[in-house]
């Protein structure tokens, strides 16, 4: 289910997934198939981890990567859940075809610290 609310977003962020909802900053984003696909990948991740473990792992990984990169945005970009979603967001079949726990292979796949 897609909801629209500008109150959830910080700076340039435009989409957020809180299972079972995809929340968008404005209604025109409903037509952005790549963004919707990115958020559907997050729905799959949240569902397979039974929600609470997803949020705990997401926060834990973000904190660790903040310490590593000294940059909260770079940390966000390198969270395994985000890496999986960004890398596969243009493949509109990915969410339906992905194997369970696919995010695990993205734990070690990260951008270089100096980028």
Rosetta constraint file for C-alpha pairs under 8 A:
AtomPair CA 1 CA 20 HARMONIC 6.60 0.50
AtomPair CA 1 CA 21 HARMONIC 5.06 0.50
AtomPair CA 1 CA 22 HARMONIC 6.19 0.50
AtomPair CA 2 CA 21 HARMONIC 5.76 0.50
AtomPair CA 2 CA 22 HARMONIC 4.72 0.50
AtomPair CA 2 CA 23 HARMONIC 5.81 0.50
AtomPair CA 2 CA 24 HARMONIC 7.32 0.50
AtomPair CA 2 CA 30 HARMONIC 7.82 0.50
AtomPair CA 3 CA 21 HARMONIC 6.80 0.50
AtomPair CA 3 CA 22 HARMONIC 6.14 0.50
AtomPair CA 3 CA 23 HARMONIC 4.73 0.50
AtomPair CA 3 CA 24 HARMONIC 6.23 0.50
AtomPair CA 4 CA 23 HARMONIC 5.48 0.50
AtomPair CA 4 CA 24 HARMONIC 4.78 0.50
AtomPair CA 4 CA 25 HARMONIC 5.81 0.50
AtomPair CA 4 CA 26 HARMONIC 5.60 0.50
AtomPair CA 4 CA 27 HARMONIC 5.95 0.50
AtomPair CA 5 CA 23 HARMONIC 6.65 0.50
AtomPair CA 5 CA 24 HARMONIC 6.17 0.50
AtomPair CA 5 CA 25 HARMONIC 5.34 0.50
AtomPair CA 5 CA 26 HARMONIC 6.60 0.50
AtomPair CA 6 CA 24 HARMONIC 7.34 0.50
AtomPair CA 6 CA 25 HARMONIC 4.50 0.50
AtomPair CA 6 CA 26 HARMONIC 6.53 0.50
AtomPair CA 7 CA 25 HARMONIC 7.72 0.50
AtomPair CA 8 CA 16 HARMONIC 7.97 0.50
AtomPair CA 8 CA 25 HARMONIC 7.53 0.50
AtomPair CA 9 CA 13 HARMONIC 5.73 0.50
AtomPair CA 9 CA 14 HARMONIC 6.49 0.50
AtomPair CA 9 CA 15 HARMONIC 7.76 0.50
AtomPair CA 9 CA 25 HARMONIC 6.79 0.50
AtomPair CA 13 CA 25 HARMONIC 7.94 0.50
AtomPair CA 14 CA 24 HARMONIC 5.74 0.50
AtomPair CA 14 CA 25 HARMONIC 4.92 0.50
AtomPair CA 14 CA 26 HARMONIC 7.77 0.50
AtomPair CA 15 CA 22 HARMONIC 7.09 0.50
AtomPair CA 15 CA 23 HARMONIC 5.72 0.50
AtomPair CA 15 CA 24 HARMONIC 4.58 0.50
AtomPair CA 15 CA 25 HARMONIC 6.28 0.50
AtomPair CA 15 CA 35 HARMONIC 7.35 0.50
AtomPair CA 15 CA 39 HARMONIC 7.24 0.50
AtomPair CA 16 CA 22 HARMONIC 5.85 0.50
AtomPair CA 16 CA 23 HARMONIC 5.11 0.50
AtomPair CA 16 CA 24 HARMONIC 6.50 0.50
AtomPair CA 16 CA 39 HARMONIC 6.91 0.50
AtomPair CA 17 CA 21 HARMONIC 5.80 0.50
AtomPair CA 17 CA 22 HARMONIC 4.53 0.50
AtomPair CA 17 CA 23 HARMONIC 6.05 0.50
AtomPair CA 17 CA 39 HARMONIC 5.93 0.50
AtomPair CA 17 CA 40 HARMONIC 8.00 0.50
AtomPair CA 17 CA 42 HARMONIC 6.54 0.50
AtomPair CA 17 CA 43 HARMONIC 6.66 0.50
AtomPair CA 18 CA 22 HARMONIC 6.42 0.50
AtomPair CA 18 CA 23 HARMONIC 7.59 0.50
AtomPair CA 18 CA 43 HARMONIC 7.70 0.50
AtomPair CA 19 CA 43 HARMONIC 5.97 0.50
AtomPair CA 19 CA 46 HARMONIC 6.70 0.50
AtomPair CA 19 CA 47 HARMONIC 7.45 0.50
AtomPair CA 19 CA 51 HARMONIC 7.38 0.50
AtomPair CA 20 CA 43 HARMONIC 6.90 0.50
AtomPair CA 22 CA 36 HARMONIC 7.90 0.50
AtomPair CA 22 CA 39 HARMONIC 6.52 0.50
AtomPair CA 22 CA 40 HARMONIC 7.82 0.50
AtomPair CA 24 CA 29 HARMONIC 6.61 0.50
AtomPair CA 24 CA 30 HARMONIC 7.58 0.50
AtomPair CA 25 CA 29 HARMONIC 7.45 0.50
AtomPair CA 26 CA 30 HARMONIC 7.98 0.50
AtomPair CA 28 CA 32 HARMONIC 7.75 0.50
AtomPair CA 29 CA 35 HARMONIC 7.70 0.50
AtomPair CA 30 CA 36 HARMONIC 7.11 0.50
AtomPair CA 32 CA 36 HARMONIC 6.25 0.50
AtomPair CA 33 CA 37 HARMONIC 5.97 0.50
AtomPair CA 33 CA 92 HARMONIC 7.91 0.50
AtomPair CA 34 CA 38 HARMONIC 6.13 0.50
AtomPair CA 34 CA 89 HARMONIC 5.55 0.50
AtomPair CA 34 CA 90 HARMONIC 5.50 0.50
AtomPair CA 34 CA 92 HARMONIC 7.45 0.50
AtomPair CA 35 CA 39 HARMONIC 6.30 0.50
AtomPair CA 35 CA 89 HARMONIC 7.14 0.50
AtomPair CA 36 CA 40 HARMONIC 6.12 0.50
AtomPair CA 37 CA 41 HARMONIC 6.28 0.50
AtomPair CA 37 CA 89 HARMONIC 5.57 0.50
AtomPair CA 37 CA 90 HARMONIC 7.43 0.50
AtomPair CA 37 CA 92 HARMONIC 6.23 0.50
AtomPair CA 37 CA 95 HARMONIC 7.20 0.50
AtomPair CA 38 CA 42 HARMONIC 6.73 0.50
AtomPair CA 38 CA 85 HARMONIC 5.16 0.50
AtomPair CA 38 CA 86 HARMONIC 6.57 0.50
AtomPair CA 38 CA 88 HARMONIC 7.50 0.50
AtomPair CA 38 CA 89 HARMONIC 4.71 0.50
AtomPair CA 39 CA 43 HARMONIC 6.39 0.50
AtomPair CA 39 CA 85 HARMONIC 7.58 0.50
AtomPair CA 40 CA 44 HARMONIC 6.41 0.50
AtomPair CA 40 CA 95 HARMONIC 6.40 0.50
AtomPair CA 41 CA 45 HARMONIC 6.36 0.50
AtomPair CA 41 CA 85 HARMONIC 5.83 0.50
AtomPair CA 41 CA 89 HARMONIC 7.75 0.50
AtomPair CA 41 CA 94 HARMONIC 7.71 0.50
AtomPair CA 41 CA 95 HARMONIC 5.14 0.50
AtomPair CA 42 CA 46 HARMONIC 6.06 0.50
AtomPair CA 42 CA 81 HARMONIC 7.17 0.50
AtomPair CA 42 CA 85 HARMONIC 6.91 0.50
AtomPair CA 43 CA 47 HARMONIC 6.04 0.50
AtomPair CA 44 CA 48 HARMONIC 6.17 0.50
AtomPair CA 44 CA 95 HARMONIC 6.93 0.50
AtomPair CA 45 CA 49 HARMONIC 6.37 0.50
AtomPair CA 45 CA 54 HARMONIC 7.26 0.50
AtomPair CA 45 CA 81 HARMONIC 7.39 0.50
AtomPair CA 45 CA 101 HARMONIC 7.24 0.50
AtomPair CA 45 CA 103 HARMONIC 7.62 0.50
AtomPair CA 46 CA 50 HARMONIC 6.09 0.50
AtomPair CA 46 CA 51 HARMONIC 4.93 0.50
AtomPair CA 46 CA 54 HARMONIC 5.53 0.50
AtomPair CA 46 CA 55 HARMONIC 7.91 0.50
AtomPair CA 47 CA 51 HARMONIC 6.07 0.50
AtomPair CA 48 CA 100 HARMONIC 6.87 0.50
AtomPair CA 48 CA 101 HARMONIC 7.27 0.50
AtomPair CA 49 CA 53 HARMONIC 5.78 0.50
AtomPair CA 49 CA 54 HARMONIC 5.46 0.50
AtomPair CA 50 CA 54 HARMONIC 7.00 0.50
AtomPair CA 51 CA 55 HARMONIC 6.44 0.50
AtomPair CA 52 CA 56 HARMONIC 6.19 0.50
AtomPair CA 53 CA 57 HARMONIC 5.93 0.50
AtomPair CA 54 CA 58 HARMONIC 5.94 0.50
AtomPair CA 55 CA 59 HARMONIC 6.11 0.50
AtomPair CA 56 CA 60 HARMONIC 6.02 0.50
AtomPair CA 57 CA 61 HARMONIC 5.90 0.50
AtomPair CA 58 CA 62 HARMONIC 6.11 0.50
AtomPair CA 58 CA 79 HARMONIC 7.03 0.50
AtomPair CA 58 CA 81 HARMONIC 7.38 0.50
AtomPair CA 59 CA 63 HARMONIC 6.18 0.50
AtomPair CA 60 CA 64 HARMONIC 6.30 0.50
AtomPair CA 61 CA 65 HARMONIC 6.10 0.50
AtomPair CA 61 CA 79 HARMONIC 6.14 0.50
AtomPair CA 61 CA 80 HARMONIC 7.97 0.50
AtomPair CA 62 CA 66 HARMONIC 6.02 0.50
AtomPair CA 62 CA 72 HARMONIC 7.78 0.50
AtomPair CA 62 CA 75 HARMONIC 5.68 0.50
AtomPair CA 62 CA 76 HARMONIC 5.99 0.50
AtomPair CA 62 CA 79 HARMONIC 6.09 0.50
AtomPair CA 63 CA 67 HARMONIC 6.39 0.50
AtomPair CA 63 CA 75 HARMONIC 7.72 0.50
AtomPair CA 64 CA 68 HARMONIC 6.33 0.50
AtomPair CA 65 CA 69 HARMONIC 5.88 0.50
AtomPair CA 65 CA 70 HARMONIC 7.82 0.50
AtomPair CA 65 CA 72 HARMONIC 7.87 0.50
AtomPair CA 65 CA 74 HARMONIC 7.94 0.50
AtomPair CA 65 CA 75 HARMONIC 4.70 0.50
AtomPair CA 65 CA 76 HARMONIC 7.75 0.50
AtomPair CA 65 CA 78 HARMONIC 7.34 0.50
AtomPair CA 65 CA 79 HARMONIC 7.50 0.50
AtomPair CA 66 CA 70 HARMONIC 5.15 0.50
AtomPair CA 66 CA 71 HARMONIC 5.60 0.50
AtomPair CA 66 CA 72 HARMONIC 5.27 0.50
AtomPair CA 66 CA 74 HARMONIC 7.65 0.50
AtomPair CA 66 CA 75 HARMONIC 5.04 0.50
AtomPair CA 67 CA 71 HARMONIC 7.90 0.50
AtomPair CA 68 CA 75 HARMONIC 7.92 0.50
AtomPair CA 69 CA 74 HARMONIC 6.68 0.50
AtomPair CA 69 CA 75 HARMONIC 6.34 0.50
AtomPair CA 69 CA 113 HARMONIC 6.23 0.50
AtomPair CA 70 CA 75 HARMONIC 7.96 0.50
AtomPair CA 71 CA 75 HARMONIC 6.11 0.50
AtomPair CA 72 CA 76 HARMONIC 6.15 0.50
AtomPair CA 73 CA 77 HARMONIC 6.25 0.50
AtomPair CA 74 CA 78 HARMONIC 6.33 0.50
AtomPair CA 75 CA 79 HARMONIC 6.44 0.50
AtomPair CA 76 CA 82 HARMONIC 7.27 0.50
AtomPair CA 77 CA 82 HARMONIC 6.17 0.50
AtomPair CA 77 CA 83 HARMONIC 6.60 0.50
AtomPair CA 78 CA 82 HARMONIC 6.62 0.50
AtomPair CA 78 CA 83 HARMONIC 5.86 0.50
AtomPair CA 78 CA 110 HARMONIC 5.62 0.50
AtomPair CA 78 CA 111 HARMONIC 6.80 0.50
AtomPair CA 79 CA 83 HARMONIC 6.10 0.50
AtomPair CA 79 CA 107 HARMONIC 7.27 0.50
AtomPair CA 80 CA 84 HARMONIC 6.15 0.50
AtomPair CA 80 CA 103 HARMONIC 5.73 0.50
AtomPair CA 80 CA 104 HARMONIC 6.97 0.50
AtomPair CA 80 CA 105 HARMONIC 7.88 0.50
AtomPair CA 80 CA 106 HARMONIC 4.77 0.50
AtomPair CA 80 CA 107 HARMONIC 4.82 0.50
AtomPair CA 80 CA 108 HARMONIC 7.91 0.50
AtomPair CA 80 CA 109 HARMONIC 7.74 0.50
AtomPair CA 81 CA 85 HARMONIC 6.31 0.50
AtomPair CA 81 CA 103 HARMONIC 5.58 0.50
AtomPair CA 81 CA 106 HARMONIC 7.44 0.50
AtomPair CA 82 CA 86 HARMONIC 5.91 0.50
AtomPair CA 83 CA 87 HARMONIC 5.94 0.50
AtomPair CA 83 CA 103 HARMONIC 7.97 0.50
AtomPair CA 83 CA 106 HARMONIC 6.28 0.50
AtomPair CA 83 CA 109 HARMONIC 7.94 0.50
AtomPair CA 83 CA 110 HARMONIC 7.70 0.50
AtomPair CA 84 CA 88 HARMONIC 6.14 0.50
AtomPair CA 84 CA 102 HARMONIC 7.69 0.50
AtomPair CA 84 CA 103 HARMONIC 5.78 0.50
AtomPair CA 84 CA 106 HARMONIC 6.23 0.50
AtomPair CA 85 CA 89 HARMONIC 5.50 0.50
AtomPair CA 88 CA 94 HARMONIC 6.54 0.50
AtomPair CA 89 CA 94 HARMONIC 7.62 0.50
AtomPair CA 93 CA 97 HARMONIC 6.16 0.50
AtomPair CA 94 CA 98 HARMONIC 5.50 0.50
AtomPair CA 98 CA 102 HARMONIC 6.85 0.50
AtomPair CA 102 CA 106 HARMONIC 7.71 0.50
AtomPair CA 103 CA 107 HARMONIC 6.97 0.50
AtomPair CA 105 CA 109 HARMONIC 7.05 0.50
AtomPair CA 106 CA 110 HARMONIC 7.29 0.50
AtomPair CA 111 CA 115 HARMONIC 7.02 0.50
